[in-house]
Amino acid sequence: MKLTEFKKLIREEIQKELAEARIPDNIKSFATRKSSLPLVMKVAKWAEKAGKRIAGGTAIGKNYNTLILDLTYQGGEIRINLETKEIEVNGEEVADYTEFKNAL
């Protein structure tokens, strides 16, 4: 293997590692069952980019269609409506990272 190929492989692995946001396993499995994992991962990436992390969460509502994510211990800062894909941070609806960061 050439050195350039090795460096390229290392860069790709680093990018994959950075692309994976860290969320608790129970949240990840719930989001997978509800077919909402990409949305939850997007929010987790926004949180990590803003210097926070998803510390925990719970599902509420009829058929558990609202996911509440905590950035602090039982903080409930983020609400995701899994039916409509709406995201609220501290009571403000957000659609992108800039709005997410401002709402924090």
N, C-alpha and C positions, 0 to 999 in steps of 0.2 A: 504494500500500500504506500502510495506516495504521500509526502508530507502535506501537500495541498489538499489531497482527498481526506486525510486524517483531520486537518483543521476544519474542513467543511462539515465533516461528520460531527465533530465536537460542537460547532456553532448550531447545527440543526438540533442536537440533543438539548443544548441550553435553551433554545427557543421553545422547544416542547415543554421543558420544565417550567419556564416562565409563563407559558400559555395556560397551564393548569392552575386554576385558583383553588385554594384550600377551603373546603367546607366540611362540616362534621358529617360523618358517615350516615347518621340517621336522616339528615336533611337530604343528602345525595340520593339515598335509596328511595325516600319519599318522592322526590322530584322525578326520579326515573319512573316510578310507578304511575305518576300523574302526567307523564310525557312532557315535563316542564324543565328538564335538566339544563338545556341550553340557556333558557331565560335565567335560571338561578345561577348558573356559572357566569353569565354576563354580569349580573349584579355583584357576585363575589369578586370578579375581576375589577369592577369599578371600586369596590370597597378597598381592595388591596392597593390599587393605584392611588387611592386617597390616603393611604397609610393606616387603614383599619383592617379588621378581619371579622369574618362571621364567627361569632362565639357560640351561637346556638340558635334555636328557633322552635316553632311549633306551628301546627296547622289548626285553623279554626273555621267555623261556619258550617253551613249545610254542605254535606259531602266533602268537607275539609277543602274548600276551594280557595281559601285565603291562607297564604303562608306568611308567618311573621318571623322575621330574622332579627337576631340580636347582635349588635356591635359591641355592647357591654353586657355585663351580667344581667339577664332578664330585662334588657332595655327596650326591646320591641321597636327599634327605630325604623325598620324597613317592613313594608307590607306589600305583598305581591298577590294580586288577584289572578289566580291560575286560569280562570275562564276568559277574562277579557285582556289578560296580559298587562294590566295596569300596574305600575310601580309607584309607591308612595314612600317618601323618606321624610320622617318627622312631620307628617301631615301634608306635605307638598308633593304633587304629582310630578314625576320626572320621566324624561324620555331618552336622555343621553348622559354621558359622563359629566359634562359641564353642569347640567342641572342637578345631578346627583351630588356633586361636590359642593355646590352652592347651598343645597338643602341641608347638608351636614352641618 
